[in-house]
Amino acid sequence: MNRLLGAVEAPLLHMMTLNVRRPMPSLLSSPSDRWARRRPALVSMLRRESPSILCTQEVLPGPAAEIAAALGPSFARIGVGRRRGGRGEGCPVFFDQDRLELLHHRQRALSDTPDVLGTRSWGNLVPRVVTVGVLRDRTTGARFAVVNTHLDPFSARSRMRGVEAIRTEVRGTGLPTLVFGDMNTGAESDALRALRAGDLLTDTWTVAAERVTPAWGTYAGYRAPVRDGKRIDVILATSDIEVERVGIDARTEDGIAPSDHLAVHAALEVPR
């Protein structure tokens, strides 16, 4: 299978976001959803695409280790589980240390007590987190921030309060910044408009010089993707970041989907 974006040459960076879908007990999952079936397809996709940064959601420790192994020994990870003590599923960020140097990072709860992992507020039934990393491109010297999250699927109030917290994180970096995540709401929803408000962030899909795929809806649920469907998985960027190519990978590996979500890719240049 051909690469959607694959390895890119500097000064471009290949960014990718994917809700990996946590493994579920067999009695609670369909054959298409079973981790043992999906894992080889996910590994194949990651090895083929070779992103510089992979932002993930819904990742448990076991799958996180398998993702790291698939990406290769040069990759490191930031982000732990969303529950107290860093347990449970999280939003880890994987990055290629051969290309990128980690300067600092942190993880915060999306709640009224952001420094206490495992806390929840605003109507969400489970804790939600945001993972933030500041990196330096070893090739170009550019410094930038990445922000990765997974907003609540049920509470509109929680999504809006989460958006406010993310905007605070973006403004606080003082750097070119990228926001990745499963937002559980469409790119043109009230929450995503609020996230982009005041030109703080742009949707890489709309500003890219080239779109290499149709605008597939990113939650496919192991079914055929929907053209011009709801894009709930997004990559946003501050306006100083130049976006060359974007794509949404709706392909399967020999008929097997790596996840119930589709991976979103962007090749972009961070200003020096």
ABEGO torsion letter per residue (X at the ends): XBBAAEBBBOABBBBBBBBAEBBBBAAABBAAABAAAAAAAAAAAAAAAGBABBBBBGBBAAAAAAAAAAAEAABBBBEBBABBGGBEBBBBBBBBAAABBBABBBBBBBBABAABBGBBBGGBABBBBBBBBBBBBAAAGBBBBBBBBBBBAABAAAAAAAAAAAAAAAAAAGBBBBBBEBAGBBAABAAAAAAABGGABBBAAAABABBABBBBBABAGGBBBBBGBBBABBBBBBAABBBABBBBBABBBGGBBABABBBBBBBBBBBX
